[in-house]
Structures are given as structure tokens and as C-alpha cells.
């Protein structure tokens, strides 16, 4: 028999949308939620990649459905929520991000606008269109949760000594957009908290993708040396924090930013 605490973490019978669910951390997030019983809506722009991820989850006995739309396209977002999301939506994970490297000297104004669009405006767009489904979940089950994926670089500036290799430099527009997302999270938590819709954030630290780890191992060594735990994060280590914030285990947590960085921001 499961304990009451285990029941709080269970996502059985709940539906959760994960944007950017075909990416490095997005795949781990979707898997972790599905393993806790959630029906995961796999979002991405590429139909083939989305269907591949859905198939992999279903092969292991988990439940998932495709949610193919571009989060930056208002018409596509509106169409998907209008036509495909009529049932209660218990959770949204605003995870999608796309952008390149750069510095203040090399960045152009459009870099800032694009980063702001994909990080903050898309989160606003998804929440605004998803509100009816979130409210439906409140009516049906008494709970709904939104988790915005920020970054430690929305809190601190990158250590330039780590990013001497400009191929992997962390750009100023990325951190600025993530900082804005964290503030927007607090605002949204205050606006919708009275309805029972909790809105929180996770700020991941160094979670270099497989391509980065394989292509620039010396950079990963530098990253690890900057972390008090002495290593970079594994993709599966984002699953526990996300499960906590999406589930009823965090039922009195609202407007929080859960930092998952191995201690990087403690220095």
C-alpha cells in the first residue's frame, strides 16, 4: 500500500503538457512525469521527432500523445488548444528554448527580441491559451500547476573564464530573458494563486547536452570544476524537482524558484 506522501507525488490520471519535450532535458522531464503516471503531451515543432518520442514512451507502457505546434506561433497555439486540448490539463511545463551563442559585442538587437519571445512571450502565450484547461482541472480535481524552466543564468552572470571557447559561450540575451521569466513567474503566481493554479520555476545549472559533452569535453571539465559538487548534472536529475513542483507534493508552494545547479549559485 502506498503512503500518503507517495500519493502526493503520484500523477496518475493527470495530463501534463511539456513544451520542448524532444530536447535533451525535455525528454527526461517527459519520461519522469510519465513514470509517475501522467499522460504526457509531447510538444515540439517537428512532427517526426515528436512522434518518435511518443512511440518510445508508449513502448515502455507509458502514456503520451503528440502536441505538434510552434510555441512562437500564436495561430498554431490557439488552434492546438482549441482543437486538441478540451480535457482538463493538470500541468504545463514551459521548457522550450532555442538560441545561439554570443556576447554583448557580437549580439544584435534581434537576438534579444528572439530570446525574449521564445522564453517569456511563449510562456505567456501558453498560459493564456491553457487557462480554460487548467481551470477545468481545478474544477475536476482541485489542482493545477505550471512550471517555468528558468536558468541559473537568470540569477547570476556566466563566469567568463569558463566560456573562453566562443562555440559554447552563454549569451547575454539568454540570461536576460530567463531573469524576466523568473519575475513573470512570481507575478503569475500572485495573479492565479487564488484560483488554485500554482506557478513556480526551476532554474537548472550546468546540464550540458550529449553533443556538448562529446564535442567539447574540456569545456565540461571547466564547468564541473565550478560546481561545489564537482560535476555537471545528469538529465535525469531534473526529474525529481519537476515531479515535486508539478505534483500535489508541493501543494503549498507557489511563486518559488527551485535552483537545481549543484551549488553553482552558492559561491
ZAKELUM-822042 format. One record per residue (C-alpha): residue in three letters; residue number from 1; chain; x, y, z. Coordinates in steps of 0.001 Angstrom, whole numbers, always signed. Layout:
NODE  aa   i ch      c1      c2      c3
NODE ALA NUM  A       X       Y       Z
...
***
This chain:
NODE  aa   i ch      c1      c2      c3
NODE UNK   1  A      +0      +0      +0
NODE UNK   2  A   +1377   +3408    -924
NODE UNK   3  A   +1869   +6015   +1769
NODE UNK   4  A    +119   +9362   +1777
NODE UNK   5  A   +3379  +11008    +718
NODE UNK   6  A   +3706   +8667   -2257
NODE UNK   7  A    +151   +9520   -3219
NODE UNK   8  A   +1054  +13213   -3180
NODE UNK   9  A   +3771  +12570   -5773
NODE UNK  10  A   +1538  +10414   -7964
NODE UNK  11  A    +412  +11870  -11283
NODE UNK  12  A   -1937   +9012  -12068
NODE UNK  13  A   -4888  +10212  -14117
NODE UNK  14  A   -3370  +13638  -14711
NODE UNK  15  A   -2465  +15284  -18001
NODE UNK  16  A    +667  +17408  -18400
NODE UNK  17  A   +1916  +19406  -21394
NODE UNK  18  A   +5705  +19648  -21790
NODE UNK  19  A   +6977  +22132  -24361
NODE UNK  20  A  +10300  +21388  -25989
NODE UNK  21  A   +9827  +17761  -24977
NODE UNK  22  A  +12100  +16368  -27690
NODE UNK  23  A  +15205  +18182  -26451
NODE UNK  24  A  +17866  +16994  -24015
NODE UNK  25  A  +16202  +17996  -20735
NODE UNK  26  A  +12703  +17909  -22200
NODE UNK  27  A  +12987  +14188  -22924
NODE UNK  28  A  +13998  +13498  -19328
NODE UNK  29  A  +11191  +15667  -17996
NODE UNK  30  A   +8554  +13918  -20088
NODE UNK  31  A   +9842  +10487  -19107
NODE UNK  32  A   +9860  +11285  -15392
NODE UNK  33  A   +6316  +12629  -15455
NODE UNK  34  A   +5064   +9640  -17437
NODE UNK  35  A   +6709   +7225  -14999
NODE UNK  36  A   +4702   +8853  -12205
NODE UNK  37  A   +1504   +8090  -14094
NODE UNK  38  A    +887  +11275  -16053
NODE UNK  39  A    -449  +11298  -19577
NODE UNK  40  A   +2221  +13489  -21149
NODE UNK  41  A   +1536  +15754  -24105
NODE UNK  42  A   +4789  +15862  -26065
NODE UNK  43  A   +5286  +19262  -27672
NODE UNK  44  A   +7671  +20156  -30450
NODE UNK  45  A   +7701  +21719  -33908
NODE UNK  46  A   +8977  +18662  -35752
NODE UNK  47  A   +6243  +16052  -36262
NODE UNK  48  A   +8751  +13248  -36808
NODE UNK  49  A  +10702  +13930  -33619
NODE UNK  50  A   +7534  +14307  -31565
NODE UNK  51  A   +6076  +11035  -32838
NODE UNK  52  A   +9379   +9262  -32190
NODE UNK  53  A   +9340  +10419  -28570
NODE UNK  54  A   +5681   +9450  -28131
NODE UNK  55  A   +6414   +5998  -29557
NODE UNK  56  A   +9357   +5457  -27206
NODE UNK  57  A   +7229   +6244  -24169
NODE UNK  58  A   +4402   +4024  -25348
NODE UNK  59  A   +6812   +1147  -25999
NODE UNK  60  A   +7574   +1049  -22275
NODE UNK  61  A   +3915   +1027  -21279
NODE UNK  62  A   +3697   +4743  -20536
NODE UNK  63  A   +1048   +7078  -21923
NODE UNK  64  A   +1742  +10042  -24173
NODE UNK  65  A    +212  +11955  -27066
NODE UNK  66  A   +1682  +14349  -29640
NODE UNK  67  A   +1280  +18111  -29340
NODE UNK  68  A   +2849  +19373  -32547
NODE UNK  69  A   +2847  +23160  -32698
NODE UNK  70  A   +5283  +26065  -32637
NODE UNK  71  A   +5084  +27867  -29296
NODE UNK  72  A   +6144  +31084  -31058
NODE UNK  73  A   +3210  +30949  -33462
NODE UNK  74  A     +60  +32437  -31932
NODE UNK  75  A   -2226  +30856  -34523
NODE UNK  76  A    -769  +27379  -34036
NODE UNK  77  A   -1003  +27622  -30248
NODE UNK  78  A   -4594  +28834  -30441
NODE UNK  79  A   -5544  +26072  -32883
NODE UNK  80  A   -3982  +23316  -30775
NODE UNK  81  A   -5640  +24388  -27538
NODE UNK  82  A   -8975  +24919  -29306
NODE UNK  83  A   -8995  +21604  -31161
NODE UNK  84  A   -6808  +19211  -29191
NODE UNK  85  A   -6950  +20167  -25536
NODE UNK  86  A  -10571  +20007  -24482
NODE UNK  87  A   -9981  +17862  -21381
NODE UNK  88  A   -8546  +19044  -18035
NODE UNK  89  A   -4879  +19998  -18111
NODE UNK  90  A   -3293  +19446  -14707
NODE UNK  91  A    +158  +20733  -15548
NODE UNK  92  A   +2189  +22779  -18010
NODE UNK  93  A   +5969  +22733  -18234
NODE UNK  94  A   +7282  +25716  -20195
NODE UNK  95  A  +10616  +24254  -21171
NODE UNK  96  A  +11185  +25066  -24854
NODE UNK  97  A  +14076  +27351  -25794
NODE UNK  98  A  +16128  +27901  -28925
NODE UNK  99  A  +19012  +30298  -29408
NODE UNK 100  A  +22676  +30601  -30227
NODE UNK 101  A  +25867  +31690  -28511
NODE UNK 102  A  +27184  +35221  -28359
NODE UNK 103  A  +28413  +38141  -26301
NODE UNK 104  A  +27381  +41759  -25880
NODE UNK 105  A  +29930  +42727  -28509
NODE UNK 106  A  +28727  +40197  -31084
NODE UNK 107  A  +24979  +40140  -30337
NODE UNK 108  A  +22485  +42088  -32417
NODE UNK 109  A  +19163  +43515  -31279
NODE UNK 110  A  +17160  +40709  -32868
NODE UNK 111  A  +18978  +38207  -30624
NODE UNK 112  A  +17416  +39858  -27592
NODE UNK 113  A  +13975  +40046  -29166
NODE UNK 114  A  +14074  +36412  -30282
NODE UNK 115  A  +15270  +35179  -26882
NODE UNK 116  A  +12591  +37202  -25102
NODE UNK 117  A   +9963  +35826  -27489
NODE UNK 118  A  +10818  +32155  -27036
NODE UNK 119  A  +11462  +32333  -23293
NODE UNK 120  A   +8922  +34787  -21902
NODE UNK 121  A   +6296  +35636  -24508
NODE UNK 122  A   +5757  +31968  -25330
NODE UNK 123  A   +5207  +31172  -21628
NODE UNK 124  A   +2599  +33941  -21509
NODE UNK 125  A   +1014  +32615  -24696
NODE UNK 126  A    +838  +29019  -23467
NODE UNK 127  A    -593  +30011  -20092
NODE UNK 128  A   -3184  +32374  -21560
NODE UNK 129  A   -4453  +29775  -24032
NODE UNK 130  A   -4181  +26986  -21468
NODE UNK 131  A   -6154  +28713  -18711
NODE UNK 132  A   -9524  +27134  -19603
NODE UNK 133  A   -7994  +23645  -19442
NODE UNK 134  A   -6151  +24437  -16203
NODE UNK 135  A   -9364  +25767  -14685
NODE UNK 136  A  -11107  +22603  -15825
NODE UNK 137  A   -8514  +20601  -13872
NODE UNK 138  A   -9183  +22754  -10812
NODE UNK 139  A  -12902  +22043  -11122
NODE UNK 140  A  -12361  +18321  -11635
NODE UNK 141  A   -9502  +17570   -9250
NODE UNK 142  A   -8763  +20715   -7268
NODE UNK 143  A   -5217  +21234   -8506
NODE UNK 144  A   -3236  +22600  -11444
NODE UNK 145  A    +430  +23513  -11686
NODE UNK 146  A   +2641  +25403  -14125
NODE UNK 147  A   +6428  +25095  -14034
NODE UNK 148  A   +8588  +27517  -15994
NODE UNK 149  A  +12126  +26411  -16764
NODE UNK 150  A  +14477  +29270  -15998
NODE UNK 151  A  +18238  +29085  -15581
NODE UNK 152  A  +20946  +29814  -13069
NODE UNK 153  A  +21954  +32491  -15593
NODE UNK 154  A  +18721  +34272  -14845
NODE UNK 155  A  +20221  +34714  -11375
NODE UNK 156  A  +23976  +35129  -11877
NODE UNK 157  A  +26222  +36079  -14767
NODE UNK 158  A  +28284  +33422  -16572
NODE UNK 159  A  +31875  +33092  -15408
NODE UNK 160  A  +33737  +34304  -18487
NODE UNK 161  A  +36762  +32196  -17547
NODE UNK 162  A  +34654  +29104  -18213
NODE UNK 163  A  +33379  +30389  -21553
NODE UNK 164  A  +36615  +31284  -23310
NODE UNK 165  A  +35579  +28945  -26139
NODE UNK 166  A  +33056  +31093  -28020
NODE UNK 167  A  +31457  +27985  -29537
NODE UNK 168  A  +29842  +27330  -26164
NODE UNK 169  A  +29615  +30855  -24756
NODE UNK 170  A  +26447  +31671  -22867
NODE UNK 171  A  +24943  +34816  -24404
NODE UNK 172  A  +23707  +37891  -22527
NODE UNK 173  A  +20255  +37741  -24120
NODE UNK 174  A  +19678  +34226  -22725
NODE UNK 175  A  +20226  +35226  -19099
NODE UNK 176  A  +18247  +38431  -19526
NODE UNK 177  A  +15250  +36521  -20904
NODE UNK 178  A  +15436  +33895  -18162
NODE UNK 179  A  +15611  +36587  -15480
NODE UNK 180  A  +12468  +38096  -16958
NODE UNK 181  A  +10792  +34682  -16906
NODE UNK 182  A  +11538  +34295  -13192
NODE UNK 183  A   +9945  +37659  -12415
NODE UNK 184  A   +6956  +36806  -14622
NODE UNK 185  A   +6604  +33546  -12674
NODE UNK 186  A   +6247  +35463   -9417
NODE UNK 187  A   +3693  +37808  -10954
NODE UNK 188  A   +1662  +34930  -12414
NODE UNK 189  A   +1759  +33090   -9086
NODE UNK 190  A    +134  +36084   -7417
NODE UNK 191  A   -2452  +36573  -10158
NODE UNK 192  A   -3681  +32982  -10337
NODE UNK 193  A   -2907  +31626   -6876
NODE UNK 194  A   -6371  +32443   -5561
NODE UNK 195  A   -7808  +30085   -8194
NODE UNK 196  A   -5593  +27234   -7040
NODE UNK 197  A   -3300  +27392  -10066
NODE UNK 198  A    +239  +27243   -8716
NODE UNK 199  A   +3031  +28712  -10824
NODE UNK 200  A   +6671  +28030   -9998
NODE UNK 201  A  +10043  +27869  -11702
NODE UNK 202  A  +13052  +25594  -11873
NODE UNK 203  A  +16451  +27121  -12593
NODE UNK 204  A  +18774  +24395  -13870
NODE UNK 205  A  +22513  +24783  -13615
NODE UNK 206  A  +25102  +23071  -15809
NODE UNK 207  A  +23363  +20299  -17741
NODE UNK 208  A  +25445  +20100  -20937
NODE UNK 209  A  +23802  +18092  -23708
NODE UNK 210  A  +25271  +14926  -25171
NODE UNK 211  A  +26611  +16899  -28147
NODE UNK 212  A  +28403  +19373  -25895
NODE UNK 213  A  +29828  +16621  -23700
NODE UNK 214  A  +31110  +14706  -26719
NODE UNK 215  A  +32252  +17695  -28766
NODE UNK 216  A  +33903  +19850  -26097
NODE UNK 217  A  +34944  +17608  -23192
NODE UNK 218  A  +37479  +20172  -21973
NODE UNK 219  A  +34645  +22668  -21542
NODE UNK 220  A  +32654  +20175  -19467
NODE UNK 221  A  +35682  +19739  -17193
NODE UNK 222  A  +35736  +23508  -16658
NODE UNK 223  A  +32029  +23512  -15872
NODE UNK 224  A  +32393  +20696  -13361
NODE UNK 225  A  +35245  +22481  -11608
NODE UNK 226  A  +32950  +25452  -10998
NODE UNK 227  A  +30291  +23319   -9252
NODE UNK 228  A  +30611  +22674   -5483
NODE UNK 229  A  +29502  +19071   -6089
NODE UNK 230  A  +32402  +18715   -8510
NODE UNK 231  A  +30419  +17524  -11539
NODE UNK 232  A  +27800  +18568  -14065
NODE UNK 233  A  +24183  +17489  -13844
NODE UNK 234  A  +22639  +14401  -15407
NODE UNK 235  A  +19428  +14867  -17357
NODE UNK 236  A  +17518  +12541  -15029
NODE UNK 237  A  +18376  +14793  -12074
NODE UNK 238  A  +15819  +17317  -13283
NODE UNK 239  A  +13028  +14766  -12868
NODE UNK 240  A  +12719  +14871   -9077
NODE UNK 241  A  +12464  +18661   -8761
NODE UNK 242  A   +9923  +18778  -11589
NODE UNK 243  A   +7868  +15951  -10082
NODE UNK 244  A   +7771  +17853   -6789
NODE UNK 245  A   +6521  +21095   -8322
NODE UNK 246  A   +4005  +19546  -10730
NODE UNK 247  A   +2515  +17170   -8168
NODE UNK 248  A    +442  +17714   -5035
NODE UNK 249  A   +3625  +17187   -3003
NODE UNK 250  A   +4195  +20934   -3413
NODE UNK 251  A    +581  +21967   -2837
NODE UNK 252  A   +1587  +24980    -698
NODE UNK 253  A   +4495  +26062   -2916
NODE UNK 254  A   +3681  +28981   -5208
NODE UNK 255  A   +5916  +31572   -6859
NODE UNK 256  A   +9088  +29695   -5918
NODE UNK 257  A  +12263  +29237   -7931
NODE UNK 258  A  +13808  +25824   -7286
NODE UNK 259  A  +17502  +26012   -8163
NODE UNK 260  A  +18995  +22751   -9451
NODE UNK 261  A  +22624  +23665  -10051
NODE UNK 262  A  +24807  +21510   -7802
NODE UNK 263  A  +25534  +24602   -5723
NODE UNK 264  A  +26867  +26809   -8531
NODE UNK 265  A  +24986  +29902   -7351
NODE UNK 266  A  +26188  +29420   -3757
NODE UNK 267  A  +29665  +30761   -4479
***
